């Protein structure tokens, strides 16, 4: 699994929240991340559920499904695979999940819980400020539709 955790550090660098981390900070965060396996058809997160974790796909494939209304059918809006991630906003906000994520094949996920991320931020206030800036920028882009 050491190879997987080395790959994890590379995956994390692609997420704006983690891009400015030092090597030492990255090492601490990586040790807070767990690895989970999912079976095909297993629901990983459910739209409307509490956001409490961030996921990086180590292997396998998942489908992102969204419903517009309570009685509307879910539509597949994306397929994600190794190196892709989802749920990063749950690290900063307890807003409900905006999509349902279902494993399409045997899938291995790296998972960082919100509580572990906040413990890390408490130890690194300078990094916490960088994360808040990245989150504010992302929220602006999502609200206004441009960078």
C-alpha positions, 0 to 999 in steps of 0.5 A, spaced: 500 500 500 506 504 500 505 505 492 498 507 493 500 512 498 505 515 494 500 516 488 496 519 493 500 525 495 500 526 487 493 526 487 492 531 493 497 536 489 491 536 484 486 539 489 486 546 490 486 546 497 492 542 498 496 545 492 500 549 497 502 544 502 509 543 504 512 536 504 511 535 511 504 538 511 502 533 506 506 527 510 501 529 516 495 529 512 496 523 508 497 519 515 490 521 516 487 518 510 484 511 510 483 506 504 476 503 503 474 498 498 467 498 494 463 493 491 460 494 484 453 498 485 455 500 492 453 507 494 458 511 496 455 518 498 448 520 497 445 526 494 442 530 500 446 526 505 451 530 510 458 531 507 463 529 512 469 526 507 473 527 501 474 522 496 480 520 491 479 514 487 485 510 487 483 504 482 476 503 479 470 507 477 464 511 479 458 514 477 456 521 479 448 521 479 444 527 480 436 528 481 433 535 480 427 534 484 424 529 489 420 525 484 425 526 478 429 520 476 437 521 477 441 522 471 448 520 470 452 527 470 459 524 470 464 518 470 470 518 475 476 514 475 483 513 478 486 520 480 479 523 480 476 526 486 469 528 489 467 531 496 472 536 497 467 541 499 465 537 505 472 538 508 470 546 509 462 545 509 456 541 512 452 543 506 448 536 503 451 532 498 449 535 491 450 528 488 450 520 489 456 517 487 455 509 486 461 504 484 461 501 477 466 496 478 471 494 484 473 501 487 478 503 492 478 510 495 482 514 499 478 517 504 479 524 509 474 525 514 472 532 515 474 532 523 481 529 521 482 535 516 479 540 521 484 537 526 490 538 521 488 546 520 488 547 527 495 545 527 497 549 521 493 556 521 497 559 515 495 553 511 488 554 514 488 561 511 490 558 504 484 553 504 479 559 506 482 563 500 481 557 495 474 555 498 472 563 497 475 563 490 471 556 488 464 559 491 465 565 487 466 561 481 460 556 482 456 562 484 458 567 478 460 562 473 467 564 471 474 565 475 
